[in-house]
Amino acid sequence: MNYYFFILYVILFFPLTENNSQIPTLLNVEYDFYFYKHFGNYKIQSLSTGEHNVQTVVRKFNMQVSPGVIDSLTQKRYLYKDLHHQELIYDEVILNQTVHDDLNTMKWELTRRTEVILGYTCYEAKSQWRGRTYIALFTLELPFKSAPWKFHGLPGVMLKIYSTDKKLKIIATAIKINPKAKAILNPFKGTKSVSWKEYCNTYAIWQKKNFDRLKSLNIRMGKKFNLGSGRIDLITEIDVNSEKINGSELNKVKK
């Protein structure tokens, strides 16, 4: 059977919904989460039902809290997807804001490659998104539609995602199904949020002020700081198109 007709056949005849009472009510997927140039051990715990997904991003790292004293710390951030309304809301670490976004921002193209992850046959897809190229591997062998972090737009469950510039890698390490789980609640209910576009504008202002301050220190102190390129690197949640922030739009931002 032709590969693409096979994918279409599975999607049409094995719908990824949970209307059938025999289908488990909750999918729990644990992921390891790697960032370029970022310290600490990140993990994602993703809980999914037919229409909702809540994720806890846990970072464990060591920090010097006083002279000669290093403490082990744990940081938690949350992300919530409403699949029915195609909405995403999450904690953005830089500037410490809550951001909402549209889930339908990624366009995927299937390849012919497959891979087995945790015993599940996965199909590969590629997407150009906000300045980077991402490769995702998803399985149709679980009766859910789920993806880690901000990723979305493929049928089934995404078990592995990485960027071709090697700045991000997310891979599933464990899968559990619970047929008697409680309903998923929105952790951001009642929380004020800003749009992704608003957040990018605020970040650009904040970034320009910091670079201007460092340049001033270079002049006054006669030292050279590593100012970088002025773009947003992918360190935690940042995935904005770097050319947009570093290009003409950034130069127009007022201090």
N, C-alpha and C positions, 0 to 999 in steps of 0.2 A: 504494500500500500504506500502511495506517495506520502512523504513525510508531512507535508502541510495538510493534506487531506486527513491524515491520521490525527493531527492536533485538533483540527476542526471537528472531527468525529467525536473525539473524547469530550470536547467542550460542550457539544450539543447533546450528547446522550448521557453524560455524567455531570450534570450541572453542579456547580460549586455553591450550593445553598444548604441550609439546615432546616428545611421545612419538614423533612422526613424525621419522625420521632426516633428512628433507629440510628440516626447520625449523631455522633457524640456532640455535646454542647460546647466544649471548650478545648482549644488547642493551646498547649504550652510549649513554646520553643525557646531554648536557650542558645544564645550566640556569643562567640568571642568577637570583640570589636577592636580593630586596630587602626590607629591614626598615625600619619606621618608627622615626625617631629613633635610627638606628644608623649609626655611621661605618664606612667600609671597603667594599671591593668583594667581594661574596660570589658564589661559583660552586659548583654541585653537579655532581659526576661520578657518575652512577648506572649500575652494572653489574648486569644482571638475567639470570637463567636461569629455568627453569620453576618452581623452588621457592625460590630464594634471590635476595636483592638486597642489595648492599652499596653504600653511598654515602659519598663523601668530600666534606665541606663545607670549602671553602678560602676563607679570608678574607685579603685583602691590604690593608694599611693603613699609614699613616705615624704614627710616634709619636716624641715628643721624649724621647730616652734620656738626654740630659745638656744642660746650658745651652748653647743655640745649636746643638745637634746633633739633627737629625731623621733617623730611620732608617726604612727600608722593611721591614716585617715580614710574615711569612706564618704563618697559624695554620690547623691542620687538625683537624677533628673527624670522627668516623665514626658511621655509623648502619647497622644490620644488620636485615634482615627475613627471618624464616623463614616462608614462605608455607604450608608444609606444617603447621606447628604453630601458625600464626597468632600469632606472637610478634614483638615489636619490642624492640631493645636499642640504646642510643645514649649518646653523651657529652652531658651537660647542662653547659653552660658555667657558669651561676651555681652556685656551691658546688662545682663541679668534681667531679660524681658521675656514675657510670654507672647508667642507669635502664632498667628493663624495663617493658613495657606490652603490653596486648592490642591486636592490630590491628583487631579488630571493634568499634570504638567510634564509627564514623562511619556515619550513615544518609543516603543520597543520594536526591534526587528529580530525575528527568529533566525538563528543559524542552524546548521545541521549537526552540531556537536551535542553529545550527551555525556552525562557523568553520573555515577552512583554515589550518593551522599547519605550516610547513615542508613543504608539499605534501600533507599528510594531512588528510582530512576529519575534523573533531572534533565530538562531540556535547556539549552543555552539561548539567551537573547542579549542584544546589545542596544544601548541607548546613548545618545548625545544629550547631555543635560547640564545646563548652567555652567558651561565651560569645561566639562570633563566627559570622558567616555567611560561608561560603566558596563560591565559584563555581569549578567545575573543567571543563576541556574535555579530553576523552579521545578517542582514535582506536581503531577496531577493525581498522585496516588493517595492524597489526603483530602477529605471532603470539606476543605476550607479555602478561603482566599485571604492570604496573609503575607506580609513582607516586613522585614525589620527596618527600623529608622524611618526616613521619609519616603522610602521607595514604595512604588505602587504601579499598577497598570498591567500586571501579568496574571493569567489564571493560575490557580493553585497556590502553593506555598513556596516562597523564595527561601532557599537554604544556603545560598552562597552568593555574595556580591563583592566585586572588587573594581577599582578604577585602574585603567590602563597605565596611568602615571604612577601607580604604586603608592598613592597617598591614602587609600582606604581599602580595608578588607573586612568583610563580615562573613563569618561561617558558623553554621549551626553545629552545636555540640551535643544536644539532647532534645528529644521530642517526647512529649507525654500527652495523652488524651484523657480527659476527665468528663464522663457523662453526667456527673451530678454537681457541677460547679455552680456557684452563684453568678448572678448577672454582673456584667462589667459596668462599673461606674465611671463617669467622666471626672478625673481628678481636678479639672480646671473649671468646674461648674461655678459660676459666679465670679470668675477671675477676669479682670480686664486684660485685653490683648491688643496687639497691633498687627497690621498686615505685614507680610514678608517684604513688600516694597517699602513700607514705612520704616521697617527695621533696617533695611539696606541703606536708606538715606541717612538715618541716625548714625549708623556705623561709619559711613563715609565721613561724616562731620567729625566724629570722635577720632577716627584714624588720622585725618588730616591735621587735627590739632596736636596729636601726639608726635607726628613726624615733624611738624613745624617746631615743636618744643625741642626735640632732639637735635634738629639742625641748628637751633639757636645755641644749644649747649656745645655743639661742635665748634662754633665760632668763638664763644666766650672762653671755653676751657682749652681749646687747642687740641682736643682729642677727637678721634673718629669713632663714632658709634656705628654699628651695623644697622643701617636703616632699611635694608631689604629693598623690595621693588615697589612697595606701596600697595600691593595687592592683598587680598584676604586669603591666607593659607587655610587649607582644610585642617583644623585642629580639633574642634569638637563638632558643633552643628553647622559651621559655616560652609555653604556650598554655592555661594553666589558666583556669577560669572566674573572671573578676575579681571578680564579686560574692561569690563564695564566700570568697575570700581577704580581701576588704575588709569583709565583713559580720560577722555575729555570731560566726562560727567563729574569726576572727582575734582577736576580743576575749577569747575563752576561752583562747587560747594562753598558757602560762606563760612567763615570762622565763627 
